[in-house]
Amino acid sequence: MKNKKTLSAFAVIAMLGGIPVLAADKQCTRADIGNAQRSIDKVVTWAQLRKAWGDYRQCDTGDVADLFTDALLRLVVDWKGVAEYAAAAQKDPEYMDFLLNHLRSPAAKDDRPTVYARAKKECPKSLDDFCAKVADAAKEGGGSSASTGNDIGIQPLMQPIQVQTSKPEVGKPAAKPDSK
C-alpha cells in the first residue's frame, strides 16, 4: 500500500513538473492576440501586468510586445508600488527577464532616462540590487549614451549645436565649392 501512495505522489509531482514546459510551448492564437491587447490596455497595477504576462506571454512579439512595454512604462515611470514590482520579479527569473527586456526595448527609449533616474535616486534601501538591475537595463537600452558611460537620466538629452560663421573679406570674391 505504501508503494502505491509513493508511486501516486511521484506521478503527481511529475505531472505538475511538466506544467511549466506546457505553458512555455503554448502557441499564440489570433484570439490570444486580441485578448492580450484588450487585457494589456487595461493594466494599471503590477498585479494586472503580472497576470497579463502570465496569460499571454506566448504572444510577446510585435504589437503585443509594444503594448507590454507601454504597460510596464506606465507603472515604472510612476515608480509607485516598486516593492510589489521587485517582489514579483525576484521570485520569478523569467518575469524579471521579461521586465528588463522590455525596459531595453526600442519602444521604451523615451522613458528610459526617467526610469534610470528613479531607479538611481528613489530606490528603497532594501531593493538596491533590484534597482541596480532596472537602472542597468534602462542604461543599456540607451544605445550610444550607455556605451559612452554617460548617465542618461542625469545628463541633458540634447546639447546645443555650435555653428561658426565667417564673413568673406571685403574686396575678395567668396570661394566657390568644388564641383565634383
CNS distance restraints for C-alpha pairs under 8 A (distance, minus, plus):
assign (resid   1 and name CA) (resid   5 and name CA) 6.57 0.50 0.50
assign (resid   2 and name CA) (resid   6 and name CA) 6.21 0.50 0.50
assign (resid   3 and name CA) (resid   7 and name CA) 5.93 0.50 0.50
assign (resid   4 and name CA) (resid   8 and name CA) 5.98 0.50 0.50
assign (resid   5 and name CA) (resid   9 and name CA) 6.08 0.50 0.50
assign (resid   6 and name CA) (resid  10 and name CA) 6.23 0.50 0.50
assign (resid   7 and name CA) (resid  11 and name CA) 6.18 0.50 0.50
assign (resid   8 and name CA) (resid  12 and name CA) 6.24 0.50 0.50
assign (resid   9 and name CA) (resid  13 and name CA) 6.19 0.50 0.50
assign (resid  10 and name CA) (resid  14 and name CA) 5.96 0.50 0.50
assign (resid  11 and name CA) (resid  15 and name CA) 6.13 0.50 0.50
assign (resid  12 and name CA) (resid  16 and name CA) 6.10 0.50 0.50
assign (resid  13 and name CA) (resid  17 and name CA) 5.91 0.50 0.50
assign (resid  14 and name CA) (resid  18 and name CA) 6.45 0.50 0.50
assign (resid  15 and name CA) (resid  19 and name CA) 6.90 0.50 0.50
assign (resid  17 and name CA) (resid  21 and name CA) 7.91 0.50 0.50
assign (resid  18 and name CA) (resid  22 and name CA) 6.36 0.50 0.50
assign (resid  19 and name CA) (resid  23 and name CA) 6.20 0.50 0.50
assign (resid  20 and name CA) (resid  24 and name CA) 6.14 0.50 0.50
assign (resid  21 and name CA) (resid  25 and name CA) 6.36 0.50 0.50
assign (resid  22 and name CA) (resid  26 and name CA) 6.34 0.50 0.50
assign (resid  24 and name CA) (resid  58 and name CA) 7.18 0.50 0.50
assign (resid  25 and name CA) (resid  58 and name CA) 7.96 0.50 0.50
assign (resid  26 and name CA) (resid  58 and name CA) 6.34 0.50 0.50
assign (resid  27 and name CA) (resid  58 and name CA) 6.24 0.50 0.50
assign (resid  27 and name CA) (resid  59 and name CA) 7.86 0.50 0.50
assign (resid  28 and name CA) (resid  32 and name CA) 5.81 0.50 0.50
assign (resid  28 and name CA) (resid  33 and name CA) 6.88 0.50 0.50
assign (resid  28 and name CA) (resid  56 and name CA) 7.71 0.50 0.50
assign (resid  28 and name CA) (resid  58 and name CA) 5.48 0.50 0.50
assign (resid  28 and name CA) (resid  59 and name CA) 5.17 0.50 0.50
assign (resid  29 and name CA) (resid  33 and name CA) 6.41 0.50 0.50
assign (resid  30 and name CA) (resid  34 and name CA) 6.58 0.50 0.50
assign (resid  31 and name CA) (resid  35 and name CA) 6.14 0.50 0.50
assign (resid  32 and name CA) (resid  36 and name CA) 5.77 0.50 0.50
assign (resid  32 and name CA) (resid  56 and name CA) 6.88 0.50 0.50
assign (resid  32 and name CA) (resid  59 and name CA) 7.28 0.50 0.50
assign (resid  33 and name CA) (resid  37 and name CA) 6.12 0.50 0.50
assign (resid  33 and name CA) (resid  56 and name CA) 7.92 0.50 0.50
assign (resid  33 and name CA) (resid  59 and name CA) 6.44 0.50 0.50
assign (resid  33 and name CA) (resid  64 and name CA) 7.01 0.50 0.50
assign (resid  34 and name CA) (resid  38 and name CA) 6.35 0.50 0.50
assign (resid  35 and name CA) (resid  39 and name CA) 6.01 0.50 0.50
assign (resid  36 and name CA) (resid  40 and name CA) 5.86 0.50 0.50
assign (resid  36 and name CA) (resid  52 and name CA) 7.02 0.50 0.50
assign (resid  36 and name CA) (resid  55 and name CA) 7.89 0.50 0.50
assign (resid  36 and name CA) (resid  56 and name CA) 5.83 0.50 0.50
assign (resid  36 and name CA) (resid  59 and name CA) 7.62 0.50 0.50
assign (resid  36 and name CA) (resid  64 and name CA) 6.98 0.50 0.50
assign (resid  37 and name CA) (resid  41 and name CA) 6.06 0.50 0.50
assign (resid  37 and name CA) (resid  64 and name CA) 6.23 0.50 0.50
assign (resid  37 and name CA) (resid  67 and name CA) 7.02 0.50 0.50
assign (resid  38 and name CA) (resid  42 and name CA) 6.70 0.50 0.50
assign (resid  39 and name CA) (resid  43 and name CA) 6.85 0.50 0.50
assign (resid  39 and name CA) (resid  52 and name CA) 6.31 0.50 0.50
assign (resid  40 and name CA) (resid  49 and name CA) 7.11 0.50 0.50
assign (resid  40 and name CA) (resid  52 and name CA) 6.17 0.50 0.50
assign (resid  40 and name CA) (resid  67 and name CA) 6.43 0.50 0.50
assign (resid  40 and name CA) (resid  68 and name CA) 6.45 0.50 0.50
assign (resid  40 and name CA) (resid  71 and name CA) 6.60 0.50 0.50
assign (resid  41 and name CA) (resid  67 and name CA) 7.09 0.50 0.50
assign (resid  41 and name CA) (resid  71 and name CA) 7.14 0.50 0.50
assign (resid  43 and name CA) (resid  48 and name CA) 5.39 0.50 0.50
assign (resid  43 and name CA) (resid  49 and name CA) 5.75 0.50 0.50
assign (resid  43 and name CA) (resid  52 and name CA) 7.97 0.50 0.50
assign (resid  43 and name CA) (resid  71 and name CA) 6.13 0.50 0.50
assign (resid  44 and name CA) (resid  48 and name CA) 6.76 0.50 0.50
assign (resid  44 and name CA) (resid  49 and name CA) 7.62 0.50 0.50
assign (resid  44 and name CA) (resid  71 and name CA) 7.49 0.50 0.50
assign (resid  44 and name CA) (resid  74 and name CA) 7.50 0.50 0.50
assign (resid  44 and name CA) (resid  75 and name CA) 6.93 0.50 0.50
assign (resid  45 and name CA) (resid  49 and name CA) 6.43 0.50 0.50
assign (resid  45 and name CA) (resid  75 and name CA) 6.95 0.50 0.50
assign (resid  46 and name CA) (resid  50 and name CA) 6.15 0.50 0.50
assign (resid  46 and name CA) (resid  75 and name CA) 7.17 0.50 0.50
assign (resid  46 and name CA) (resid  81 and name CA) 7.60 0.50 0.50
assign (resid  46 and name CA) (resid  84 and name CA) 6.86 0.50 0.50
assign (resid  46 and name CA) (resid  85 and name CA) 6.04 0.50 0.50
assign (resid  47 and name CA) (resid  51 and name CA) 6.17 0.50 0.50
assign (resid  48 and name CA) (resid  52 and name CA) 6.06 0.50 0.50
assign (resid  49 and name CA) (resid  53 and name CA) 6.09 0.50 0.50
assign (resid  49 and name CA) (resid  71 and name CA) 7.20 0.50 0.50
assign (resid  49 and name CA) (resid  72 and name CA) 7.30 0.50 0.50
assign (resid  50 and name CA) (resid  54 and name CA) 6.10 0.50 0.50
assign (resid  50 and name CA) (resid  88 and name CA) 7.85 0.50 0.50
assign (resid  50 and name CA) (resid  95 and name CA) 8.00 0.50 0.50
assign (resid  51 and name CA) (resid  55 and name CA) 6.08 0.50 0.50
assign (resid  52 and name CA) (resid  56 and name CA) 5.88 0.50 0.50
assign (resid  52 and name CA) (resid  57 and name CA) 7.58 0.50 0.50
assign (resid  53 and name CA) (resid  57 and name CA) 4.82 0.50 0.50
assign (resid  53 and name CA) (resid  68 and name CA) 8.00 0.50 0.50
assign (resid  56 and name CA) (resid  60 and name CA) 7.15 0.50 0.50
assign (resid  59 and name CA) (resid  64 and name CA) 6.47 0.50 0.50
assign (resid  59 and name CA) (resid  65 and name CA) 7.53 0.50 0.50
assign (resid  60 and name CA) (resid  64 and name CA) 5.63 0.50 0.50
assign (resid  60 and name CA) (resid  65 and name CA) 4.62 0.50 0.50
assign (resid  60 and name CA) (resid  68 and name CA) 7.55 0.50 0.50
assign (resid  61 and name CA) (resid  65 and name CA) 4.61 0.50 0.50
assign (resid  61 and name CA) (resid  66 and name CA) 7.70 0.50 0.50
assign (resid  62 and name CA) (resid  66 and name CA) 6.49 0.50 0.50
assign (resid  63 and name CA) (resid  67 and name CA) 6.29 0.50 0.50
assign (resid  64 and name CA) (resid  68 and name CA) 6.22 0.50 0.50
assign (resid  65 and name CA) (resid  69 and name CA) 6.22 0.50 0.50
assign (resid  65 and name CA) (resid 102 and name CA) 7.94 0.50 0.50
assign (resid  66 and name CA) (resid  70 and name CA) 6.18 0.50 0.50
assign (resid  66 and name CA) (resid 107 and name CA) 6.41 0.50 0.50
assign (resid  67 and name CA) (resid  71 and name CA) 6.10 0.50 0.50
assign (resid  68 and name CA) (resid  72 and name CA) 6.10 0.50 0.50
assign (resid  68 and name CA) (resid 102 and name CA) 7.51 0.50 0.50
assign (resid  69 and name CA) (resid  73 and name CA) 6.08 0.50 0.50
assign (resid  69 and name CA) (resid 102 and name CA) 5.30 0.50 0.50
assign (resid  69 and name CA) (resid 103 and name CA) 7.13 0.50 0.50
assign (resid  69 and name CA) (resid 105 and name CA) 7.47 0.50 0.50
assign (resid  69 and name CA) (resid 107 and name CA) 6.79 0.50 0.50
assign (resid  69 and name CA) (resid 108 and name CA) 6.64 0.50 0.50
assign (resid  70 and name CA) (resid  74 and name CA) 6.16 0.50 0.50
assign (resid  70 and name CA) (resid 107 and name CA) 7.76 0.50 0.50
assign (resid  70 and name CA) (resid 108 and name CA) 7.55 0.50 0.50
assign (resid  71 and name CA) (resid  75 and name CA) 6.63 0.50 0.50
assign (resid  72 and name CA) (resid  76 and name CA) 6.05 0.50 0.50
assign (resid  72 and name CA) (resid  99 and name CA) 7.38 0.50 0.50
assign (resid  72 and name CA) (resid 102 and name CA) 7.65 0.50 0.50
assign (resid  73 and name CA) (resid  77 and name CA) 5.55 0.50 0.50
assign (resid  73 and name CA) (resid 103 and name CA) 7.82 0.50 0.50
assign (resid  73 and name CA) (resid 108 and name CA) 7.27 0.50 0.50
assign (resid  73 and name CA) (resid 111 and name CA) 7.19 0.50 0.50
assign (resid  74 and name CA) (resid  78 and name CA) 6.68 0.50 0.50
assign (resid  75 and name CA) (resid  79 and name CA) 6.38 0.50 0.50
assign (resid  75 and name CA) (resid  80 and name CA) 7.02 0.50 0.50
assign (resid  76 and name CA) (resid  80 and name CA) 7.26 0.50 0.50
assign (resid  76 and name CA) (resid  82 and name CA) 7.58 0.50 0.50
assign (resid  76 and name CA) (resid 115 and name CA) 6.65 0.50 0.50
assign (resid  77 and name CA) (resid 111 and name CA) 7.21 0.50 0.50
assign (resid  77 and name CA) (resid 114 and name CA) 6.44 0.50 0.50
assign (resid  77 and name CA) (resid 115 and name CA) 5.68 0.50 0.50
assign (resid  77 and name CA) (resid 118 and name CA) 7.70 0.50 0.50
assign (resid  79 and name CA) (resid 118 and name CA) 7.06 0.50 0.50
assign (resid  81 and name CA) (resid  85 and name CA) 6.50 0.50 0.50
assign (resid  82 and name CA) (resid  86 and name CA) 6.04 0.50 0.50
assign (resid  83 and name CA) (resid  87 and name CA) 6.02 0.50 0.50
assign (resid  83 and name CA) (resid 127 and name CA) 7.60 0.50 0.50
assign (resid  84 and name CA) (resid  88 and name CA) 6.27 0.50 0.50
assign (resid  85 and name CA) (resid  89 and name CA) 6.25 0.50 0.50
assign (resid  86 and name CA) (resid  90 and name CA) 5.88 0.50 0.50
assign (resid  86 and name CA) (resid 127 and name CA) 7.43 0.50 0.50
assign (resid  86 and name CA) (resid 130 and name CA) 6.46 0.50 0.50
assign (resid  87 and name CA) (resid  91 and name CA) 6.24 0.50 0.50
assign (resid  88 and name CA) (resid  92 and name CA) 6.53 0.50 0.50
assign (resid  88 and name CA) (resid  95 and name CA) 7.61 0.50 0.50
assign (resid  88 and name CA) (resid  96 and name CA) 8.00 0.50 0.50
assign (resid  89 and name CA) (resid  93 and name CA) 6.57 0.50 0.50
assign (resid  89 and name CA) (resid  95 and name CA) 5.51 0.50 0.50
assign (resid  89 and name CA) (resid  96 and name CA) 4.46 0.50 0.50
assign (resid  89 and name CA) (resid  99 and name CA) 7.80 0.50 0.50
assign (resid  90 and name CA) (resid  96 and name CA) 6.61 0.50 0.50
assign (resid  90 and name CA) (resid 130 and name CA) 7.80 0.50 0.50
assign (resid  92 and name CA) (resid  96 and name CA) 6.33 0.50 0.50
assign (resid  93 and name CA) (resid  97 and name CA) 6.14 0.50 0.50
assign (resid  94 and name CA) (resid  98 and name CA) 6.16 0.50 0.50
assign (resid  95 and name CA) (resid  99 and name CA) 6.23 0.50 0.50
assign (resid  96 and name CA) (resid 100 and name CA) 6.14 0.50 0.50
assign (resid  97 and name CA) (resid 101 and name CA) 5.84 0.50 0.50
assign (resid  98 and name CA) (resid 102 and name CA) 6.22 0.50 0.50
assign (resid  99 and name CA) (resid 103 and name CA) 6.35 0.50 0.50
assign (resid 100 and name CA) (resid 104 and name CA) 6.39 0.50 0.50
assign (resid 100 and name CA) (resid 133 and name CA) 7.73 0.50 0.50
assign (resid 100 and name CA) (resid 134 and name CA) 6.58 0.50 0.50
assign (resid 100 and name CA) (resid 137 and name CA) 5.71 0.50 0.50
assign (resid 101 and name CA) (resid 105 and name CA) 6.22 0.50 0.50
assign (resid 101 and name CA) (resid 137 and name CA) 7.43 0.50 0.50
assign (resid 102 and name CA) (resid 108 and name CA) 7.15 0.50 0.50
assign (resid 103 and name CA) (resid 108 and name CA) 5.86 0.50 0.50
assign (resid 103 and name CA) (resid 112 and name CA) 7.16 0.50 0.50
assign (resid 103 and name CA) (resid 134 and name CA) 7.80 0.50 0.50
assign (resid 103 and name CA) (resid 137 and name CA) 5.99 0.50 0.50
assign (resid 103 and name CA) (resid 138 and name CA) 5.73 0.50 0.50
assign (resid 103 and name CA) (resid 141 and name CA) 7.00 0.50 0.50
assign (resid 104 and name CA) (resid 108 and name CA) 6.71 0.50 0.50
assign (resid 104 and name CA) (resid 109 and name CA) 7.74 0.50 0.50
assign (resid 104 and name CA) (resid 137 and name CA) 5.63 0.50 0.50
assign (resid 104 and name CA) (resid 138 and name CA) 5.98 0.50 0.50
assign (resid 104 and name CA) (resid 140 and name CA) 6.55 0.50 0.50
assign (resid 104 and name CA) (resid 141 and name CA) 4.05 0.50 0.50
assign (resid 104 and name CA) (resid 142 and name CA) 7.51 0.50 0.50
assign (resid 105 and name CA) (resid 109 and name CA) 7.11 0.50 0.50
assign (resid 105 and name CA) (resid 141 and name CA) 6.55 0.50 0.50
assign (resid 106 and name CA) (resid 141 and name CA) 7.28 0.50 0.50
assign (resid 108 and name CA) (resid 112 and name CA) 6.10 0.50 0.50
assign (resid 109 and name CA) (resid 141 and name CA) 7.16 0.50 0.50
assign (resid 109 and name CA) (resid 142 and name CA) 6.60 0.50 0.50
assign (resid 111 and name CA) (resid 115 and name CA) 6.29 0.50 0.50
assign (resid 112 and name CA) (resid 116 and name CA) 5.92 0.50 0.50
assign (resid 112 and name CA) (resid 138 and name CA) 5.02 0.50 0.50
assign (resid 112 and name CA) (resid 139 and name CA) 7.13 0.50 0.50
assign (resid 112 and name CA) (resid 141 and name CA) 7.59 0.50 0.50
assign (resid 112 and name CA) (resid 142 and name CA) 7.08 0.50 0.50
assign (resid 112 and name CA) (resid 152 and name CA) 7.87 0.50 0.50
assign (resid 112 and name CA) (resid 153 and name CA) 7.47 0.50 0.50
assign (resid 113 and name CA) (resid 117 and name CA) 6.11 0.50 0.50
assign (resid 113 and name CA) (resid 138 and name CA) 7.15 0.50 0.50
assign (resid 113 and name CA) (resid 139 and name CA) 7.80 0.50 0.50
assign (resid 113 and name CA) (resid 152 and name CA) 5.37 0.50 0.50
assign (resid 113 and name CA) (resid 153 and name CA) 3.98 0.50 0.50
assign (resid 113 and name CA) (resid 154 and name CA) 7.55 0.50 0.50
assign (resid 114 and name CA) (resid 118 and name CA) 6.10 0.50 0.50
assign (resid 114 and name CA) (resid 153 and name CA) 5.96 0.50 0.50
assign (resid 115 and name CA) (resid 119 and name CA) 6.06 0.50 0.50
assign (resid 115 and name CA) (resid 134 and name CA) 7.77 0.50 0.50
assign (resid 115 and name CA) (resid 135 and name CA) 7.03 0.50 0.50
assign (resid 115 and name CA) (resid 138 and name CA) 6.49 0.50 0.50
assign (resid 115 and name CA) (resid 153 and name CA) 7.62 0.50 0.50
assign (resid 116 and name CA) (resid 120 and name CA) 6.15 0.50 0.50
assign (resid 116 and name CA) (resid 134 and name CA) 7.22 0.50 0.50
assign (resid 116 and name CA) (resid 135 and name CA) 4.67 0.50 0.50
assign (resid 116 and name CA) (resid 136 and name CA) 7.70 0.50 0.50
assign (resid 116 and name CA) (resid 138 and name CA) 5.49 0.50 0.50
assign (resid 116 and name CA) (resid 139 and name CA) 6.62 0.50 0.50
assign (resid 116 and name CA) (resid 152 and name CA) 7.28 0.50 0.50
assign (resid 116 and name CA) (resid 153 and name CA) 5.39 0.50 0.50
assign (resid 117 and name CA) (resid 121 and name CA) 5.86 0.50 0.50
assign (resid 117 and name CA) (resid 122 and name CA) 7.79 0.50 0.50
assign (resid 117 and name CA) (resid 135 and name CA) 7.67 0.50 0.50
assign (resid 117 and name CA) (resid 153 and name CA) 4.73 0.50 0.50
assign (resid 117 and name CA) (resid 154 and name CA) 6.80 0.50 0.50
assign (resid 118 and name CA) (resid 122 and name CA) 5.04 0.50 0.50
assign (resid 118 and name CA) (resid 123 and name CA) 6.93 0.50 0.50
assign (resid 119 and name CA) (resid 123 and name CA) 5.43 0.50 0.50
assign (resid 119 and name CA) (resid 131 and name CA) 5.10 0.50 0.50
assign (resid 119 and name CA) (resid 132 and name CA) 7.00 0.50 0.50
assign (resid 119 and name CA) (resid 134 and name CA) 6.45 0.50 0.50
assign (resid 119 and name CA) (resid 135 and name CA) 5.46 0.50 0.50
assign (resid 120 and name CA) (resid 131 and name CA) 7.00 0.50 0.50
assign (resid 120 and name CA) (resid 132 and name CA) 7.36 0.50 0.50
assign (resid 120 and name CA) (resid 135 and name CA) 6.54 0.50 0.50
assign (resid 123 and name CA) (resid 127 and name CA) 6.55 0.50 0.50
assign (resid 123 and name CA) (resid 128 and name CA) 6.64 0.50 0.50
assign (resid 123 and name CA) (resid 131 and name CA) 6.21 0.50 0.50
assign (resid 124 and name CA) (resid 128 and name CA) 6.96 0.50 0.50
assign (resid 127 and name CA) (resid 131 and name CA) 6.06 0.50 0.50
assign (resid 128 and name CA) (resid 132 and name CA) 6.07 0.50 0.50
assign (resid 129 and name CA) (resid 133 and name CA) 6.49 0.50 0.50
assign (resid 130 and name CA) (resid 134 and name CA) 6.43 0.50 0.50
assign (resid 131 and name CA) (resid 135 and name CA) 6.00 0.50 0.50
assign (resid 132 and name CA) (resid 136 and name CA) 6.01 0.50 0.50
assign (resid 133 and name CA) (resid 137 and name CA) 6.13 0.50 0.50
assign (resid 134 and name CA) (resid 138 and name CA) 6.22 0.50 0.50
assign (resid 135 and name CA) (resid 139 and name CA) 6.04 0.50 0.50
assign (resid 136 and name CA) (resid 140 and name CA) 5.81 0.50 0.50
assign (resid 137 and name CA) (resid 141 and name CA) 6.07 0.50 0.50
assign (resid 138 and name CA) (resid 142 and name CA) 6.59 0.50 0.50
assign (resid 139 and name CA) (resid 145 and name CA) 7.67 0.50 0.50
assign (resid 139 and name CA) (resid 146 and name CA) 5.24 0.50 0.50
assign (resid 139 and name CA) (resid 151 and name CA) 7.40 0.50 0.50
assign (resid 139 and name CA) (resid 152 and name CA) 6.61 0.50 0.50
assign (resid 140 and name CA) (resid 146 and name CA) 5.43 0.50 0.50
assign (resid 140 and name CA) (resid 147 and name CA) 7.61 0.50 0.50
assign (resid 141 and name CA) (resid 146 and name CA) 7.31 0.50 0.50
assign (resid 142 and name CA) (resid 146 and name CA) 5.36 0.50 0.50
assign (resid 142 and name CA) (resid 152 and name CA) 7.43 0.50 0.50
assign (resid 143 and name CA) (resid 147 and name CA) 6.45 0.50 0.50
assign (resid 144 and name CA) (resid 148 and name CA) 6.19 0.50 0.50
assign (resid 145 and name CA) (resid 149 and name CA) 6.50 0.50 0.50
assign (resid 145 and name CA) (resid 150 and name CA) 5.51 0.50 0.50
assign (resid 145 and name CA) (resid 151 and name CA) 7.44 0.50 0.50
assign (resid 145 and name CA) (resid 152 and name CA) 6.26 0.50 0.50
assign (resid 146 and name CA) (resid 150 and name CA) 6.08 0.50 0.50
assign (resid 146 and name CA) (resid 151 and name CA) 7.33 0.50 0.50
assign (resid 146 and name CA) (resid 152 and name CA) 7.14 0.50 0.50
assign (resid 150 and name CA) (resid 155 and name CA) 6.92 0.50 0.50
assign (resid 151 and name CA) (resid 155 and name CA) 5.90 0.50 0.50
assign (resid 152 and name CA) (resid 156 and name CA) 7.67 0.50 0.50
assign (resid 152 and name CA) (resid 157 and name CA) 7.46 0.50 0.50
assign (resid 168 and name CA) (resid 172 and name CA) 7.15 0.50 0.50
assign (resid 168 and name CA) (resid 173 and name CA) 7.53 0.50 0.50
assign (resid 168 and name CA) (resid 174 and name CA) 6.03 0.50 0.50
assign (resid 169 and name CA) (resid 173 and name CA) 7.96 0.50 0.50
